[in-house]
Amino acid sequence: MADAPQESVQQEPFPQEPYEPTHEGWGALKYIAGILVGGLILGGAFLLYDMQNRVKQLEAGNADTQKKMERRVSELEASVKASNEALTSRLGMTQEQLSRRTEELRRQQQAAETRLAREQEQKLGVVSGQIESVKGEVGGVKTDVGTVRSDLETTKSKLDHAIGDLGQQSGLIARTRDDLEYLKHKGDRNIYEFTLSKSKRATPVSTVSLQLKKVDAKKGKFTLNVIADDRTIEKKDRTLFEPMQFYTGRDRLLYEVVVLTVGKDKVTGYMSTPKGAPLPPTAQAPAQ
């Protein structure tokens, strides 16, 4: 036979009563709060008292400082007043001295201006004399230039336009030293002066060589050889101022030889070459 079911028994929880503080707890809290409030009141009162004391001290210090400043200002005013009086007295003396110094400087300036004016007049007189002297010298130079120009014109008129021994126009031929100088400075040809003595050896002149073979001083004749381009050209029985012409060089340039004087076993003259002719590396340079 089965057992009969047992009924479950549910237990009810114990009832909880609300907590209420006791009179003893409230009393402690009130006591602590009273202590805190009292401390704050005392602290505030102390701070207020301290601030009042500090304010009084500051006010006292300011009053003392004010008195010191007023005393210092009074002292400065007295010192400035004394200084002004001393300065006024000193300025009176300086003003008198300044007036005397100004008058002295004015006199010195007038004296210096007078002296400078006198020196300037003297220098102007000297310069004027020098200018007149220079004018005279310039006039003399102009006269000399005119004379030289006249001499050049005369020399130019004396130069001859000759035909050389090759039938070519040789241009102007010099007959004197002045004529030769004119040809040098004319500058259209190179001029090489030479002096030849009778010899078996040739003398280099420009890019060729000349050899005097024979001289007849009485008749004014001579014979010479021209050595050019590895060949010898004989100029036989030539006379003074006769243009002796020959061609030389790769471009076949026309050279001229003119004898100006004939002496015993010696002749002098010049050789003229075109302006573009080669310059001799070792022979004598053209006359300038």
Secondary structure, 3 states (H helix, E strand, C coil): CCCCCCCCCCCCCCCCCCCCCCHHHHHHHHHHHHHHHHHHHHHHHHHHHHHHHHHHHHHHHHHHHHHHHHHHHHHHHHHHHHHHHHHHHHHHHHHHHHHHHHHHHHHHHHHHHHHHHHHHHHHHHHHHHHHHHHHHHHHHHHHHHHHHHHHHHHHHHHCEEEECCCCCEEEEECCCHHHHHHHHHHCCEEEEEEEEEECCCCEEECCEEEEEEEEECCCCEEEEEEEECCEEEEEEEEECCCCEEEEECCCCEEEEEEEEEEECCEEEEEEEEECCCCCCCCCCCCEC
